[in-house]
């Protein structure tokens, strides 16, 4: 049996078939589905996982785990406080389909940390084959307090897999890279050497590097006054009230120092161009690349950067970098994350570049849609 990541049209079929319950078909992406928080909220005393065979809500009945419970349509997510929220959607998966939950990129860019839980599973984010039941999200805001709305605010996204799926590597990856370089510069040329390509083929791992240019705006660092963000507002907030712009003052500075507690947004030097045959997933933490967390949203949808008309539109990836225990120095062109490619079960009907909300050529546009953006965003959905 063929295995792979389920495309948009198949996800919509699962919704119609009652396998995905309560989902909004308009929230289907090329290789994932956005999920919404419900009205049930548990304020936690600390992060937790259910034991094997234990229902999540049975564990949440313990005062040793939960500080407070409420059901509201509108509620606040306090800075650095952990919550469990029951999602609107439910699953009734067949034995051939598994799933994994990720954070949405626009939520990662405001410092939302997310982990998914399901009944009886002592692992975050992984949903086993044949699972039937509710999905829960453990949410913490690591940059700003938030206002969210039950049934409206989409924070997680879920990806479905048919059969046994493994990252693409070896001869399969070699053939793919011959026709699709995957990582390109602004002219559409590949950004890696033959030696680097051989290593990619051997390991199945591709790498992103930091775009800390030598002049102008280098990065955004979240401010420490912790202003509240209402996630129902669009184009409302002024970026400078929430982020500090890090700029080069002499045209020579090409490093960024991230101190513990800082939350920085950095673009990748490379553009990524995923053909309809593949999707990608970023490693959340790679210890060989430094003592830092480099991504809060690790899913890249199929056809990201793949222009329907064949033109070359810059399509970088935004990284949310946080130092762990000590300051971290990021240099221009330094490796900051690695990722793997996964085969699609079939090509998606949609194309990411037709529905994107980011103009990747402009640093300000990497901010989520709650913020005011520049004229570069005119015409971008």
C-alpha positions as CSV (number, residue, x, y, z in Angstrom):
1,X,0.0,0.0,0.0
2,X,1.3,3.5,-0.9
3,X,2.1,5.7,2.0
4,X,2.4,9.5,2.4
5,X,1.2,12.8,3.7
6,X,-2.5,13.3,3.0
7,X,-3.3,16.2,0.6
8,X,-6.0,18.8,1.0
9,X,-8.7,17.0,-1.1
10,X,-8.3,13.8,0.9
11,X,-8.5,15.7,4.2
12,X,-11.8,17.2,3.0
13,X,-13.0,13.7,2.2
14,X,-12.2,12.7,5.8
15,X,-14.3,15.5,7.1
16,X,-17.2,14.5,4.9
17,X,-16.8,10.9,5.9
18,X,-17.0,11.8,9.6
19,X,-13.5,10.7,10.3
20,X,-12.5,14.2,11.3
21,X,-15.5,15.6,13.3
22,X,-16.3,19.2,13.8
23,X,-13.7,20.6,11.4
24,X,-14.1,23.6,9.1
25,X,-13.3,22.6,5.5
26,X,-12.2,26.2,4.8
27,X,-9.3,25.7,7.2
28,X,-7.8,22.9,5.1
29,X,-4.3,23.7,3.8
30,X,-2.4,21.9,1.0
31,X,-1.1,19.3,3.5
32,X,-2.6,20.1,6.9
33,X,-5.8,21.3,8.7
34,X,-6.0,24.2,11.1
35,X,-7.6,23.3,14.5
36,X,-9.6,25.6,16.8
37,X,-9.6,25.9,20.6
38,X,-12.9,25.1,22.3
39,X,-14.5,26.7,25.4
40,X,-13.0,24.3,28.0
41,X,-9.8,25.6,29.7
42,X,-7.7,24.2,32.5
43,X,-5.0,26.3,34.2
44,X,-2.1,24.0,34.9
45,X,0.4,23.8,37.8
46,X,2.9,22.4,35.3
47,X,3.2,20.6,32.0
48,X,2.0,17.0,32.1
49,X,1.3,13.9,29.9
50,X,-1.3,11.3,30.5
51,X,-0.2,7.8,31.5
52,X,-0.7,4.9,29.1
53,X,-4.4,4.2,29.0
54,X,-5.3,7.3,31.1
55,X,-8.0,9.8,29.8
56,X,-6.8,13.4,29.7
57,X,-9.8,14.7,31.5
58,X,-9.5,12.1,34.2
59,X,-6.0,13.4,34.9
60,X,-7.2,17.0,34.8
61,X,-9.6,16.2,37.6
62,X,-6.7,16.2,40.0
63,X,-5.9,19.3,42.0
64,X,-2.3,18.2,41.9
65,X,-2.3,19.0,38.2
66,X,-4.9,21.8,37.7
67,X,-5.2,25.1,39.5
68,X,-8.4,26.3,37.9
69,X,-11.0,25.3,35.4
70,X,-13.4,27.4,33.3
71,X,-15.6,27.4,30.3
72,X,-15.7,30.7,28.4
73,X,-16.1,32.1,24.9
74,X,-13.4,34.6,25.5
75,X,-10.4,34.2,27.8
76,X,-6.9,35.4,28.5
77,X,-3.7,33.4,28.2
78,X,-1.3,34.9,30.7
79,X,2.4,35.2,30.0
80,X,4.3,32.0,30.7
81,X,1.2,30.3,32.2
82,X,0.4,26.8,30.9
83,X,-3.1,25.8,30.0
84,X,-4.9,22.8,28.5
85,X,-7.6,23.6,26.0
86,X,-9.9,21.1,24.5
87,X,-10.1,21.5,20.7
88,X,-13.3,21.8,18.7
89,X,-12.4,18.9,16.4
90,X,-12.5,15.2,17.3
91,X,-11.1,12.2,15.5
92,X,-12.3,8.7,14.5
93,X,-9.2,7.5,12.6
94,X,-9.1,4.2,10.7
95,X,-6.2,1.8,11.4
96,X,-4.3,3.0,8.4
97,X,-4.1,6.7,9.3
98,X,-2.0,8.4,12.0
99,X,-1.5,12.1,12.6
100,X,0.7,14.7,14.2
101,X,-0.1,18.1,15.6
102,X,2.0,21.2,15.0
103,X,1.9,24.8,15.9
104,X,0.7,27.3,13.3
105,X,3.5,29.5,12.0
106,X,1.6,32.7,12.7
107,X,1.2,31.6,16.3
108,X,4.8,30.6,16.6
109,X,5.8,34.1,15.5
110,X,4.2,35.6,18.6
111,X,5.8,33.1,20.9
112,X,3.0,30.6,21.4
113,X,4.3,27.3,22.5
114,X,2.0,24.3,21.8
115,X,1.9,20.6,22.6
116,X,-1.0,18.2,21.7
117,X,-2.3,15.5,24.0
118,X,-4.7,12.6,23.4
119,X,-6.3,10.0,25.7
120,X,-4.0,7.2,26.8
121,X,-0.9,8.5,24.9
122,X,2.2,9.3,26.9
123,X,3.7,11.4,24.1
124,X,3.1,14.9,22.9
125,X,1.9,15.7,19.4
126,X,1.7,12.1,18.1
127,X,-1.8,10.7,17.4
128,X,-1.7,6.9,16.9
129,X,-3.4,5.0,14.2
130,X,-7.1,4.2,14.8
131,X,-7.4,6.9,17.5
132,X,-10.9,7.8,18.4
133,X,-11.6,10.7,20.7
134,X,-10.8,14.3,21.6
135,X,-7.7,16.4,21.0
136,X,-6.2,18.7,23.6
137,X,-3.7,21.4,23.3
138,X,-1.2,22.5,26.0
139,X,-0.6,26.2,25.3
140,X,1.8,28.7,26.8
141,X,2.5,32.2,25.6
142,X,6.2,32.9,25.9
143,X,6.3,36.5,24.6
144,X,2.9,38.3,25.1
145,X,-0.4,37.8,27.0
146,X,-3.2,36.8,24.6
147,X,-6.9,37.1,24.2
148,X,-8.4,34.1,22.3
149,X,-12.0,33.0,21.4
150,X,-13.5,29.6,21.6
151,X,-14.6,28.1,18.3
152,X,-12.8,30.9,16.4
153,X,-9.1,31.0,17.3
154,X,-7.0,28.5,15.3
155,X,-3.7,27.7,17.0
156,X,-2.7,24.1,16.2
157,X,-2.6,22.4,12.8
158,X,-2.7,18.7,12.2
159,X,-1.1,16.6,9.5
160,X,-2.3,13.1,8.5
161,X,-0.3,10.2,7.3
162,X,-1.4,7.1,5.4
163,X,0.6,3.9,6.2
164,X,4.3,3.7,7.3
165,X,6.0,7.0,6.3
166,X,9.7,7.8,6.4
167,X,11.7,10.9,5.4
168,X,12.9,10.9,1.9
169,X,16.7,10.1,1.5
170,X,19.1,8.2,-0.6
171,X,18.4,7.7,-4.3
172,X,14.8,9.0,-3.9
173,X,16.1,12.3,-2.6
174,X,18.8,12.4,-5.2
175,X,16.2,12.1,-8.0
176,X,14.1,14.8,-6.4
177,X,16.9,17.3,-6.2
178,X,17.8,16.8,-9.8
179,X,14.5,18.4,-10.9
180,X,13.7,20.4,-7.8
181,X,16.6,22.1,-5.9
182,X,14.3,22.7,-2.9
183,X,16.6,25.4,-1.4
184,X,17.2,28.4,-3.7
185,X,18.5,31.9,-3.7
186,X,16.4,34.9,-5.0
187,X,17.4,34.0,-8.6
188,X,16.0,30.5,-8.2
189,X,19.5,28.8,-8.1
190,X,20.3,26.2,-5.6
191,X,22.2,27.4,-2.5
192,X,24.2,24.3,-1.6
193,X,27.4,22.8,-2.9
194,X,27.8,19.3,-4.4
195,X,29.4,18.2,-1.2
196,X,26.5,19.5,0.8
197,X,24.0,17.9,-1.5
198,X,25.8,14.5,-1.1
199,X,25.4,14.9,2.7
200,X,21.7,15.8,2.3
201,X,21.2,12.7,0.2
202,X,23.0,10.5,2.7
203,X,21.3,11.8,5.9
204,X,17.9,12.9,4.5
205,X,18.5,16.3,6.3
206,X,18.5,19.7,4.7
207,X,19.6,22.9,6.5
208,X,18.5,26.5,6.8
209,X,20.9,29.3,7.6
210,X,20.3,32.7,9.2
211,X,19.7,35.8,7.1
212,X,21.5,38.4,9.2
213,X,22.3,40.9,6.5
214,X,25.1,43.4,6.8
215,X,22.9,46.5,6.5
216,X,19.4,47.6,7.5
217,X,16.9,45.6,9.5
218,X,18.4,42.4,10.8
219,X,15.7,40.8,13.0
220,X,12.9,41.4,15.4
221,X,13.2,40.8,19.2
222,X,10.0,40.6,21.3
223,X,9.7,43.5,23.7
224,X,9.7,42.9,27.5
225,X,6.7,45.1,28.4
226,X,4.4,42.2,27.6
227,X,1.5,44.1,25.9
228,X,-1.6,42.0,25.3
229,X,-2.5,40.7,21.8
230,X,-6.2,40.0,20.9
231,X,-6.0,37.3,18.2
232,X,-9.3,38.3,16.7
233,X,-7.9,41.6,15.4
234,X,-6.4,41.9,12.0
235,X,-4.0,44.5,10.8
236,X,-4.5,46.3,14.1
237,X,-1.3,46.4,16.2
238,X,1.8,48.5,15.5
239,X,4.8,46.2,15.3
240,X,7.1,48.7,17.2
241,X,5.0,48.4,20.3
242,X,5.6,44.7,20.5
243,X,9.0,44.1,18.8
244,X,12.3,45.8,18.9
245,X,14.0,46.2,15.5
246,X,17.6,45.1,15.5
247,X,19.4,47.1,12.8
248,X,23.0,47.4,11.6
249,X,24.4,50.8,12.4
250,X,27.7,50.6,10.6
251,X,26.9,48.3,7.6
252,X,29.4,45.8,9.0
253,X,27.5,44.1,11.9
254,X,26.3,40.7,10.7
255,X,25.6,39.0,14.1
256,X,22.7,38.9,16.4
257,X,23.1,38.2,20.2
258,X,20.1,36.4,21.7
259,X,20.1,36.5,25.5
260,X,18.1,34.0,27.7
261,X,14.5,35.3,27.8
262,X,14.8,36.9,24.4
263,X,12.5,35.8,21.6
264,X,13.8,36.7,18.1
265,X,12.4,36.4,14.6
266,X,15.0,35.7,12.0
267,X,14.5,34.8,8.3
268,X,16.3,32.0,6.5
269,X,18.9,32.9,3.9
270,X,17.4,30.3,1.6
271,X,14.1,30.2,-0.1
272,X,12.3,26.9,0.0
273,X,10.4,25.6,-3.0
274,X,8.4,22.4,-2.3
275,X,6.9,20.7,-5.3
276,X,3.4,19.2,-5.0
277,X,5.0,15.8,-4.4
278,X,6.5,16.6,-1.0
279,X,5.9,18.3,2.3
280,X,8.5,19.2,5.0
281,X,9.0,19.1,8.8
282,X,11.6,21.0,10.8
283,X,13.5,19.5,13.7
284,X,12.5,21.6,16.8
285,X,15.8,21.3,18.5
286,X,19.2,20.3,17.0
287,X,21.9,20.3,19.7
288,X,24.7,20.2,17.2
289,X,23.5,23.6,15.9
290,X,23.7,25.4,19.3
291,X,22.0,25.7,22.7
292,X,18.8,27.2,21.4
293,X,15.3,26.4,20.3
294,X,15.0,27.7,16.7
295,X,11.4,26.9,15.7
296,X,8.0,27.1,17.4
297,X,6.2,25.9,14.3
298,X,7.7,23.0,12.5
299,X,5.4,22.2,9.6
300,X,6.0,23.4,6.1
301,X,3.1,22.8,3.7
302,X,3.4,21.2,0.3
303,X,3.9,23.7,-2.5
304,X,5.4,26.4,-0.2
305,X,7.4,28.6,-2.6
306,X,6.2,26.6,-5.6
307,X,4.8,29.2,-8.0
308,X,1.8,28.0,-10.1
309,X,3.0,30.2,-13.0
310,X,6.6,29.0,-12.7
311,X,8.0,32.4,-11.7
312,X,10.5,32.7,-8.9
313,X,9.0,34.4,-5.8
314,X,11.2,34.6,-2.7
315,X,9.8,32.2,-0.1
316,X,12.0,32.0,3.0
317,X,11.1,30.5,6.3
318,X,10.8,32.5,9.5
319,X,12.5,31.1,12.6
320,X,11.6,31.9,16.2
321,X,14.8,31.6,18.1
322,X,15.2,31.4,21.9
323,X,18.4,30.9,23.8
324,X,18.2,28.1,26.4
325,X,20.6,28.7,29.3
326,X,23.2,31.1,28.0
327,X,23.5,33.9,25.4
328,X,23.7,32.7,21.8
329,X,25.4,34.5,18.9
330,X,23.8,34.1,15.5
331,X,26.0,35.0,12.5
332,X,25.0,35.6,9.0
333,X,24.8,32.3,7.0
334,X,25.0,30.2,10.2
335,X,23.0,27.0,10.2
336,X,20.0,27.4,12.5
337,X,17.7,24.5,11.7
338,X,17.5,21.2,9.8
339,X,14.4,19.6,8.2
340,X,13.3,16.5,6.4
341,X,11.1,16.0,3.3
342,X,8.2,13.6,3.3
343,X,6.3,12.1,0.3
344,X,2.8,13.2,-0.4
345,X,0.2,10.5,-0.9
346,X,-1.0,12.4,-3.9
347,X,-0.7,16.0,-5.2
348,X,-2.8,18.6,-3.4
349,X,-5.4,20.5,-5.4
350,X,-4.4,23.9,-3.9
351,X,-1.2,25.9,-4.1
352,X,0.3,27.5,-1.0
353,X,1.5,30.6,-3.0
354,X,-2.1,31.4,-3.9
355,X,-3.3,31.8,-0.3
356,X,-0.1,32.9,1.6
357,X,-0.4,35.8,4.1
358,X,3.3,36.7,4.0
359,X,5.3,38.6,1.4
360,X,8.7,36.9,2.0
361,X,10.7,39.7,0.4
362,X,10.0,42.1,3.2
363,X,11.1,41.5,6.8
364,X,8.2,43.4,8.3
365,X,5.7,41.2,6.5
366,X,6.9,38.1,8.4
367,X,4.9,39.4,11.4
368,X,1.5,37.7,11.9
369,X,-1.7,39.2,10.4
370,X,-2.7,40.9,13.7
371,X,0.0,43.5,12.9
372,X,0.0,46.4,10.5
373,X,2.3,45.7,7.6
374,X,3.8,47.8,4.8
375,X,2.7,48.4,1.2
376,X,4.6,45.2,0.3
377,X,1.6,43.3,1.4
378,X,-0.8,44.9,-1.0
379,X,-2.5,42.2,-3.1
380,X,-1.3,39.3,-0.9
381,X,-4.2,37.4,0.6
